[in-house]
């Protein structure tokens, strides 16, 4: 069981401006503080908000020279081989279409597990994974590609997750695991992730859109906009926080759609419920409001 903590984490990149101009820096993440505990954690926000970059930072896939702040695992600095310890399911999978589901999982196990583990033990591990992931019926079917038909989109996503689970990581990171899936299949994938999280794994995924029932599965939510953390906590706490800021979510509205409307700036301007009644909208004001709440929190 792993707990990942971020303290004032910022990330920037160099941008070339042409032959006769100096290179400039572009800050992608701005002083993000959050904690991801064992359970189902989600990073939610509009496109371009910094979700994928934050996942890369957490998993150690970004150069530390461009980072400021601290990323801690169980209160300690992450080891140099962090990438080998964390499972990472990218948005566009890298499955081999000419291999079966079972062969893809075995390929990952042979490539990433220590040579001290026998082939028979690896085979047993893969068989267990196939059952746990609900892939038993298509285990010996070709994955397929754009040129040859294969398994369904949901089965592909489960196979990609299985390839990462072959190393039995304590932390599993997924970049928008429901993208391209229909509503029912997306719910099935998120139910699988919720099941994994109840077994002690720290599951962190980015989400762009979500049904209400999917949102209800999430234990811990981080709302990002413009590379800034607008909120960190449970879904219910997020609704309460935005209500205090003057953003009311109607009971008939999906909270996920409501969050996106607020983060896109399409829910205002409104009157913030403060002594001065300051008019606020999307942007620095929401970040400032959340920062002030954290400072005055008894915890």
Beta strands, then each sheet from edge to edge (+ up, - down):
strand 1: 4-15
strand 2: 24-36
strand 3: 39-44
strand 4: 67-73
strand 5: 76-77
strand 6: 86-89
strand 7: 171-175
strand 8: 202-207
strand 9: 220-225
strand 10: 228-233
strand 11: 270-271
strand 12: 279-280
sheet 1: 2+ 1- 4+ 5-
sheet 2: 6+ 7+ 8+ 3+ 9+ 10-
sheet 3: 11+ 12-
end
